[in-house]
Amino acid sequence: MLNISNNSINREEILKDQSAYQDVMETSASRKLVFLLSALLFVFLVMLFFPWTQNIRARGKLTTLRPENREQNIHSMITGRIENWFVREGQLVTKGDTIVFISEVKSEYLDPMLIERSTNQTDAKKASIDTYVSKAQALAEQIAALEKNQILKTEQAENYFNQSRLKVLSDSIDFETALVNYEIAQKQFDRQQTLYDQGLKSLTELEQRKQKLQEALYKKISIENKWLASKNEFINAKLNLSVVRNEFSEKIAKAKSDRMSALSDALQAEGDFNKLSIQQSSYTKRSGFYYITAPQDGYVTKARITGIGETVKEGEAVFSFIPVNYDLAVEMYVRPIDLPLIEEGRKVQLQFDGWPALVFNGWPGMSFGTYSGRIVAYDRAASPNGQFRVLVAPDPNTAEWPQLLRLGSGTYGIALLKKVPVWYELWRNLNGFPPDFYKEEAAYNPDKKSK
């Protein structure tokens, strides 16, 4: 039993009398099982050398390439009260169709003649601007006339001043002459008086000299008065010149001040006019917000505010809207470890929820019911779920995606990588190694159209 002896044991001789052994060895099913297991082992060994396409698998959903084609909420631009709905949920509308009417609830906008009265205020302020501008223009013309008159009046006063100055000079010369004549007459009278006292001259001659002395004195006094009068005229002319200059300077300064006031009032009126114009434009624009219209062709999917008489706040969503025309794309999320293997143009096999498919991850050529796509973009930052969003668009060189696909449907995406043997893929997964990476020779152009 311990096989210590060198003599061999004949197993068949020992077990021939055992009925269980005989039953097993005589059953053909046991031999078939052995053959089956051997065949399966052979097939498994052969399959280990089959080609396997490495891939990145990710869940996602249908979306659109362009943001304006996705589902959107339509908001109210003003605070108001729902008065009437013109459509039902799910109805197709075209761009500009009226969907809901909102009435005003704020007290400052309740006046039914608000826009007309605002227009009248704006027009009145515009007229006041024109009035101030006309006044400023008239004052400018007045200033020009005053400056012209100032020049003429100043020239006239200067001429009068110069004439008075020359007249004073002339009268002073006449006075000096009269003074000399008077002194000469006085000396002649004194000599005549001496000669008369000596009896050399007659009384008649003395009286004649005295008469001439009186005439010279009179003439001296007369010319002196005239000279003093000329001095007064000269002073008056000088004063008149100063008065003319000051008077016109004062008038021009006042006219300029009035003109500046008119221009200031015009600018103030223009500022008020601009405020009123903005206010009027705001009123007119606000009146257009009473009717919420469709921004583009599409479907009204869900009313956020229902019923008649409900109040909607400014910026609050009233209903959701889906455009009728959009370019489908798949939005799927990949793990950070797989992000370095993602690049634009890489091929992706897609399975859509609701569409039967038989998927072989490693053998995309044997898959049935899947559709092809190409990666067109991916986020440079992680999403809140810690994964990276990838956008996949239809491949124009393959079959088109089903027409009945709808936004938000679930998808299952398989990004295809390098082809390796099955044994290598098993070995890689057992060791936790990442997939092998390679770049396609021809870069994918998403704008290329299939011929």
Salt bridges, closest charged atoms under 4 A:
GLU13 OE2 - LYS16 NZ 2.53
GLU68 OE2 - ARG66 NE 2.40
GLU83 OE2 - ARG81 NH1 2.53
GLU104 OE2 - ARG286 NH2 2.86
ASP111 OD2 - ARG117 NH1 2.75
GLU158 OE2 - ARG245 NH2 2.94
GLU205 OE1 - LYS201 NZ 3.90
GLU233 OE1 - LYS167 NZ 3.41
GLU247 OE2 - LYS251 NZ 3.23
ASP258 OD2 - LYS254 NZ 3.24
ASP272 OD2 - LYS125 NZ 3.78
GLU331 OE2 - ARG389 NH1 2.96
ASP338 OD2 - ARG335 NH2 3.13
GLU343 OE2 - ARG346 NH2 3.03
GLU343 OE1 - LYS439 NZ 3.27
ASP379 OD2 - ARG389 NE 3.11
ASP395 OD2 - ARG374 NE 3.21
GLU425 OE2 - ARG428 NH2 2.43
GLU440 OE1 - ARG374 NH1 3.48
